[in-house]
Amino acid sequence: MSVLDQVFERARLRQARVVFPETGDPRVAQAMERLSAEGLCVPLPLADVTDAQAAALVTALVTGRGVGEGVARRMLARPLIRAAAMVAAGEADAMVAGADSPTRRVIEAASLAIGLSPGVTVPSSFFLMILADGRPLIFADCAVNTYPDADVLEAIARASQSSGRALLGRAEVALLSFSTGTSGAGASVEMVAEVARRTGFTGPIQADAALNAAIAAKKGLGSGDANVLVFPSLDAGNIAYKLVQELAGAQALGPVLQGFAKPVCDLSRGATVADIVAATAVTLMLAEAAVM
């Protein structure tokens, strides 16, 4: 069974409620119809403001950020923030947005209303890449953190490990670089090496050694079976996922946001209806893992 078949099967069992704040986009509307017809979730449009939403947002903003209650309530007029407040209030289990909104706005809404999980210092993202032969890989971070320092890269790597375990059943994390081991030098190599020391993940390592057992053996690092690839910068990650998508025919699902207290998916603005359906199911797999 392919990873997507597994994800769909688990989604059907859970029947989670997912709020879609961008129902005016035809792709989103069609995806909601398909998700409902195929029994993958209970898709929800943006609800009217409720006392529960207001209470959740007011608590998050007044207590956590010192924002006045009146301002917090007025912010519920913004669709993304209201959708996130629905999740925070327990009126929805997850939020899927971004088809018609920039990533920074989706992250802003999730940060304001939902907040980060305990112990998480920074949100990040991943794409579930499904290669033409069905092989699944996680690429992170390809959408959020531009030039992470060692602390942020460590947070990305640890969150991606958790996502890999939830989605793929195992997470062999490779901290990618232009250098394998001590073969090269430079600020980015040193940063990746520091994160490798802290986490025990494989790195710094070049992509071929991370993915090819023969090359890993020749270069003397790792086992060549990584399935979670962590890039040293947003430049590297974003370029890599788009190249694999366009040149190798991989399906790119996401970006799925990591680190929030409840699941949030930030769709690519180029997402197709099929992409939205699949990305929603992937997000629900993380929701199930969080519950478990």
GIVENVEN-V50915 format. One record per residue. N is the residue number from 1. RES is the residue in three letters. SS is DSSP state (~ for helix, > for strand, _ for the rest). D_LAST is the distance of its C-alpha to the last C-alpha in whole Angstrom. Layout:
# GIVENVEN-V50915
N;RES;SS;D_LAST
N;RES;SS;D_LAST
This chain:
# GIVENVEN-V50915
1;MET;_;22
2;SER;_;22
3;VAL;~;19
4;LEU;~;20
5;ASP;~;20
6;GLN;~;17
7;VAL;~;15
8;PHE;~;18
9;GLU;~;17
10;ARG;~;13
11;ALA;~;14
12;ARG;~;16
13;LEU;~;14
14;ARG;~;12
15;GLN;_;15
16;ALA;_;14
17;ARG;>;17
18;VAL;>;18
19;VAL;>;21
20;PHE;_;24
21;PRO;_;27
22;GLU;_;29
23;THR;_;30
24;GLY;_;34
25;ASP;_;33
26;PRO;~;34
27;ARG;~;31
28;VAL;~;29
29;ALA;~;30
30;GLN;~;30
31;ALA;~;27
32;MET;~;26
33;GLU;~;28
34;ARG;~;27
35;LEU;~;23
36;SER;~;24
37;ALA;~;26
38;GLU;_;24
39;GLY;_;21
40;LEU;_;19
41;CYS;_;18
42;VAL;>;20
43;PRO;>;22
44;LEU;>;23
45;PRO;_;26
46;LEU;_;27
47;ALA;_;27
48;ASP;_;30
49;VAL;_;30
50;THR;_;28
51;ASP;~;28
52;ALA;~;25
53;GLN;~;25
54;ALA;~;28
55;ALA;~;26
56;ALA;~;23
57;LEU;~;25
58;VAL;~;28
59;THR;~;26
60;ALA;~;25
61;LEU;~;28
62;VAL;~;30
63;THR;~;28
64;GLY;~;27
65;ARG;~;30
66;GLY;_;33
67;VAL;_;33
68;GLY;_;35
69;GLU;~;34
70;GLY;~;36
71;VAL;~;36
72;ALA;~;32
73;ARG;~;33
74;ARG;~;35
75;MET;~;32
76;LEU;~;30
77;ALA;~;33
78;ARG;_;32
79;PRO;~;30
80;LEU;~;27
81;ILE;~;27
82;ARG;~;26
83;ALA;~;24
84;ALA;~;22
85;ALA;~;23
86;MET;~;21
87;VAL;~;18
88;ALA;~;18
89;ALA;_;20
90;GLY;_;17
91;GLU;_;19
92;ALA;_;17
93;ASP;_;14
94;ALA;>;15
95;MET;>;19
96;VAL;>;21
97;ALA;>;24
98;GLY;_;27
99;ALA;_;29
100;ASP;_;32
101;SER;_;31
102;PRO;_;31
103;THR;~;28
104;ARG;~;29
105;ARG;~;29
106;VAL;~;25
107;ILE;~;24
108;GLU;~;27
109;ALA;~;25
110;ALA;~;22
111;SER;~;23
112;LEU;~;25
113;ALA;~;23
114;ILE;_;19
115;GLY;_;20
116;LEU;>;18
117;SER;_;15
118;PRO;_;16
119;GLY;_;18
120;VAL;_;18
121;THR;_;22
122;VAL;_;23
123;PRO;_;21
124;SER;>;22
125;SER;>;21
126;PHE;>;21
127;PHE;>;22
128;LEU;>;21
129;MET;>;24
130;ILE;>;25
131;LEU;_;28
132;ALA;_;31
133;ASP;_;30
134;GLY;_;27
135;ARG;_;26
136;PRO;>;23
137;LEU;>;23
138;ILE;>;21
139;PHE;>;24
140;ALA;>;23
141;ASP;_;25
142;CYS;_;27
143;ALA;_;27
144;VAL;_;27
145;ASN;_;28
146;THR;_;32
147;TYR;_;33
148;PRO;_;30
149;ASP;_;31
150;ALA;~;30
151;ASP;~;27
152;VAL;~;26
153;LEU;~;26
154;GLU;~;24
155;ALA;~;21
156;ILE;~;22
157;ALA;~;21
158;ARG;~;18
159;ALA;~;16
160;SER;~;17
161;GLN;~;16
162;SER;~;13
163;SER;~;13
164;GLY;~;15
165;ARG;~;13
166;ALA;~;10
167;LEU;~;13
168;LEU;~;16
169;GLY;_;14
170;ARG;_;16
171;ALA;_;18
172;GLU;_;21
173;VAL;>;22
174;ALA;>;26
175;LEU;>;28
176;LEU;>;30
177;SER;_;34
178;PHE;_;38
179;SER;_;38
180;THR;_;37
181;GLY;_;37
182;THR;_;40
183;SER;_;42
184;GLY;_;42
185;ALA;_;42
186;GLY;_;41
187;ALA;~;39
188;SER;~;36
189;VAL;~;36
190;GLU;~;37
191;MET;~;34
192;VAL;~;32
193;ALA;~;33
194;GLU;~;32
195;VAL;~;28
196;ALA;~;28
197;ARG;~;30
198;ARG;~;27
199;THR;~;24
200;GLY;_;25
201;PHE;_;25
202;THR;>;28
203;GLY;>;30
204;PRO;>;33
205;ILE;>;33
206;GLN;_;34
207;ALA;~;33
208;ASP;~;35
209;ALA;~;34
210;ALA;~;30
211;LEU;~;30
212;ASN;_;33
213;ALA;~;34
214;ALA;~;37
215;ILE;~;38
216;ALA;~;35
217;ALA;~;37
218;LYS;~;40
219;LYS;~;39
220;GLY;_;37
221;LEU;_;34
222;GLY;_;31
223;SER;_;30
224;GLY;_;30
225;ASP;_;27
226;ALA;_;25
227;ASN;_;23
228;VAL;>;22
229;LEU;>;25
230;VAL;>;25
231;PHE;_;29
232;PRO;_;31
233;SER;_;32
234;LEU;~;31
235;ASP;~;34
236;ALA;~;33
237;GLY;~;30
238;ASN;~;31
239;ILE;~;34
240;ALA;~;32
241;TYR;~;30
242;LYS;~;33
243;LEU;~;35
244;VAL;~;33
245;GLN;~;32
246;GLU;~;36
247;LEU;~;37
248;ALA;~;35
249;GLY;_;34
250;ALA;_;30
251;GLN;>;28
252;ALA;>;26
253;LEU;>;23
254;GLY;>;22
255;PRO;>;23
256;VAL;>;19
257;LEU;>;19
258;GLN;>;17
259;GLY;_;16
260;PHE;>;16
261;ALA;_;14
262;LYS;_;13
263;PRO;_;14
264;VAL;>;17
265;CYS;>;19
266;ASP;>;23
267;LEU;_;25
268;SER;_;28
269;ARG;_;31
270;GLY;_;32
271;ALA;_;29
272;THR;_;30
273;VAL;~;29
274;ALA;~;27
275;ASP;~;26
276;ILE;~;24
277;VAL;~;23
278;ALA;~;21
279;ALA;~;20
280;THR;~;19
281;ALA;~;17
282;VAL;~;16
283;THR;~;14
284;LEU;~;12
285;MET;~;11
286;LEU;~;10
287;ALA;~;9
288;GLU;~;6
289;ALA;~;5
290;ALA;~;5
291;VAL;~;4
292;MET;_;0
